[in-house]
Amino acid sequence: MIKNNIKEFRAKHNMKQDDLAKLVGVRRETIGNLEKGRYNPSLVLAWNIAKVFNASIEDIFTVTDE
């Protein structure tokens, strides 16, 4: 399972789901589903999200054995 800290990173950057979605080229619903763990991102999407926040993929996404 992949867990993420997208919501926390958005809060630090005062960013709405829609803002992030536009920056990475997806719909707002995709960001919401990522945050809720309903959707696992492609490697490209994970990389693009990390790039927006000037962070590493590992800072935002973690893999668990659950």
C-alpha positions as CSV (number, residue, x, y, z in Angstrom):
1,M,0.0,0.0,0.0
2,I,1.2,3.5,-0.8
3,K,0.6,6.2,1.8
4,N,1.2,9.9,1.2
5,N,1.6,13.3,2.8
6,I,0.1,15.3,-0.1
7,K,-2.5,17.1,2.1
8,E,0.2,18.2,4.6
9,F,2.4,19.5,1.8
10,R,-0.5,21.4,0.3
11,A,-1.3,22.9,3.7
12,K,2.4,24.1,4.1
13,H,2.2,25.7,0.7
14,N,-1.3,27.1,1.2
15,M,-2.5,25.2,-1.9
16,K,-5.9,23.8,-2.8
17,Q,-6.5,20.5,-4.4
18,D,-7.5,22.3,-7.6
19,D,-4.2,24.3,-7.6
20,L,-2.1,21.2,-7.4
21,A,-4.2,19.4,-9.9
22,K,-3.6,22.1,-12.5
23,L,0.1,22.2,-11.8
24,V,0.5,18.4,-12.4
25,G,-2.1,18.1,-15.2
26,V,-4.8,16.0,-13.5
27,R,-8.3,16.6,-12.3
28,R,-9.0,17.8,-8.7
29,E,-10.8,14.5,-8.0
30,T,-7.6,12.6,-8.7
31,I,-5.7,14.6,-6.1
32,G,-8.6,14.0,-3.6
33,N,-8.5,10.2,-4.4
34,L,-4.7,10.2,-3.9
35,E,-5.0,11.9,-0.5
36,K,-7.7,9.4,0.6
37,G,-5.6,6.4,-0.5
38,R,-8.1,5.3,-3.2
39,Y,-5.7,5.7,-6.0
40,N,-2.0,5.0,-6.4
41,P,-0.1,7.4,-8.6
42,S,2.0,6.6,-11.6
43,L,5.7,7.2,-11.2
44,V,5.4,10.2,-13.5
45,L,2.6,11.7,-11.4
46,A,4.4,11.1,-8.1
47,W,7.5,12.7,-9.6
48,N,5.6,15.7,-10.8
49,I,3.9,16.2,-7.4
50,A,7.2,16.0,-5.6
51,K,8.7,18.5,-8.1
52,V,5.9,21.0,-7.3
53,F,6.8,20.9,-3.6
54,N,10.6,20.8,-4.3
55,A,10.7,17.5,-2.3
56,S,11.7,13.9,-3.0
57,I,9.2,11.3,-3.9
58,E,10.1,9.5,-0.7
59,D,9.2,12.7,1.3
60,I,5.7,12.5,0.0
61,F,5.0,8.8,-0.7
62,T,5.8,5.8,1.5
63,V,5.2,2.1,0.8
64,T,3.8,0.0,3.6
65,D,3.3,-3.7,4.0
66,E,-0.4,-3.4,4.9
